[in-house]
Amino acid sequence: MNILIAPDSFKDSLSATEVCRFIESGIRKALINPNITCVPLADGGEGFVQSIIDATNGRLIKAKAHDPLMREIDAEYGLLGDNETAIIEMSKVSGLELLSSKEKDPWTTTTYGTGELIRDALNRGCKKLIIGIGGSATNDGGAGMIEALGGKLLTTNGEQIDKGGGSLQKLATIDLANLDKRLSECQVIVACDVTNPLLGKNGASLVFARQKGANSRMINLLEENLSHYANIIQKEIGKDISDIPGAGAAGGLGAGLLAFLNAELKPGFDIIRNTLNLDEYIKQADLIFTGEGKVDFQTQFGKTPFGVAQVAKKYNKPVICLAGSIGEGAEILYKKGITSIFSIVDKPMSLDEAIANATLLLEETAERVMRLYLINKNFA
């Protein structure tokens, strides 16, 4: 019997690799000598880099870079097994996770560090970049990133503008003469799971800037600054990036990647699916296990279990979803390719208790589900 285990991580509890391990352990308690394949996954968020480098025999690369407030830090990104593809999570160098609540300030935070990691990857000979752009602390439209790669964003006096979304109002011209030439030979794919445009009521500033530390007045100014930035880009480069779905992701970094690096924006799960050749694993499976920490109606909007189920539905394969908790609207997933959903929590307990015992709960649930499945097979 061929069984595929392809889950996401259980947030604040287990990595996707650990989830695979304990589901497999439970299955082996119920079934003698199953042929089990483990493919830990992610949807573009937490664990995105680790998932891909694990599956491709890649490795983590350490590099010096600057955080959103231009403090030098020890950063890292992934290098896939082909040694030509880098995978970067911008949140690890330009993200909110690097700032305290008092330090959040999209007026001054910058994506410069993201550009530094891109440059480091180019120095290692990479010809393809995969960039995850969730969890940013910035609202600079990717201006800092492009400066780190050799671009110059200049005032009317020919001076470099300051870092951060608050300085975009001073932008007059864009000089790309010294932009890293290697970018023209590099394919750039961006993992982007939001469809927000750069500007407007659903844009980068009005939707996301408050959680990055902006007040109402700053939000309106940031919106004006990004609008000015988009106008200059259209005038200088000939690209209109204001209304493209996903351009507003990561404080407009999506727009900057589109404008300056000719990037292609794709849903995070689709990148994982194609990079890991997930369809082939699913075609060979008789039964598929997936899962994540919480499964509810939001799971259908690009989360890992939904992505796995959609591929499995294409090949008419049964999918079991294990979850730390099952929330409102989860039943919609039965129409999307998931055969059944099981919570691993087997008695009343606190969240802390569930997290502390997640490995055992997961293993025991996988065993019970497998035994139930075998009964069904015997009667089929």
Buried (B, 14 or more C-beta within 10 A) or exposed (E): BBBBBBBBBBBEBBBBBBBBBBBBBBBBEBBEEBEBBBBBBBBBBBBBBBBBBBBBEBEEBEBEBBBBBBEEBEBBBBBBEEEBBBBBBBBBBBBBEBBEEEBBBBBBBBBBBBBBBBBBBBEEEBBBBBBBBBBBBBBBBBBBBBBBBBBBBBBEEEEEBBBBBBBBBBBBEBBBEEBBEBBEEBBBBBBBBBBBBBBBEBBBBBBBBBEBBBEEEBBBBBBBBBBBBBEBBBEBEEBBBBEBBBBBBBBBBBBBBBBBBEBEBBBBBBBBBEBBEBBEBBBEBEBBBBBBBBBBEBBBEBBBBBBBBBBBBEEEBBBBBBBBBBEEEBEBBEEBBBBBBBBBBBEEEEEEEBBEBBBBBBBBBBBBBBBBBEEEEEEE
